[in-house]
Every structure is written in structure tokens, then in C-alpha cells.
Amino acid sequence: MFVEKILDMIESGEDIINLEIENMNENLNIPRLSINKSQFKNCKCIESNLKNSFFVDVKFINCDFSNSDFSDSSFTDVEFIDCKFTGCKFFNNSLRRVKIIDSNFTYSNYDGSNMKKVEFCNSKLDFFVLSSNKLDNVKFEDSSLIAATLTGTKLYGIDFRTCNIEGIILKVENLKGMIVTEWQAVELAKLLEIDIR
């Protein structure tokens, strides 16, 4: 079993590096996991506990980690491709050079996280929470953010023109500098309680 193998590696002081993990169907309860230059492919690890973990140069391909807890973790040079991470906790995370592509992160929560050079492409981020975040060079492309919560996060210079932001939850002070279409601007005007006729 993968968990036993990893725990043995941790206990013996081995670096967890260059692993190819494929077709695993297992709940992972490995807080403080540190894994480098590895790949998870076709894995189903729902309701896993991976708090306080470090992922460096890791790819997740066609994986389901729904309802897992990644709180207080760090992701650097990580890609999520065709994955399902619905309802996951990413509280107080650090994300650097991360790509989320063709994935479902509905109901995932990034409260209190820092993101630098993060891309969300063609992904489902409905009811997504991105509150009290620090964003630096974050991109949203062709993604759905229906009823997403982006309060307490400065969105200056972030381009939402190719995204569905219907029902997005923001504070008025977060609107400054957002890049949106005319239609999206009309939708956001509702937050200002403006009567457009």
C-alpha cells in the first residue's frame, strides 16, 4: 500500500522523490508529507488528510482528491490536469507557479492563502472561496466562478473577461482595477446598488 510505503520512507529518512503513483484508490492520512518531482495519475484519494505538506514539481493528472484537507501546505511548480478537487481545504496555503487546467475545484477554499504565478484555465471554480488572499500574477481563463467568494482580496489587474462570474461575492473595495467585459460590469454594478435602466 502507498501509505505504508511512504510512512516507511519517512521513518527511514528517505527523500520522497521521483515517484510515479498510478491508479491508487486509497484514503491518504499523511500530514507533513514532502514530495518532489513526482506524479499522481488516475488516483482516487477522497477525504485525505495532507495538512502541512510540501509539493514541489508534482503533477496530478486525472485525480480525485475531493473533500481532502491540504491546509497550511505549500505547492511549488505543481500542475493539476483534468482533476477533481471539489470541497478541498487549502487554508493558509502558499502557491507558486501552479497551473490548474481542465479541473473541477468547486467549493474548494483558499482562505488566507498567498498565490504567485498561478493559472486557472478552463476550470470549474463555482462556490470557490478566495478570501483574504495575496495575489501576484494570477490568471483566470475560460473558467466558471459562479457564486465564488473573493472578499478581502485585491483584484487589481486581474482579467475575468473570459470567465463566468455570475453571482460572484465581493466587497466594493475589491472591485478596483478588475478587468471585466461590459456585461460583467453591469452584473458587478448590482454590488453598488446602482439602478441601471
Disulfide bonds with the S-S distance in Angstrom:
none
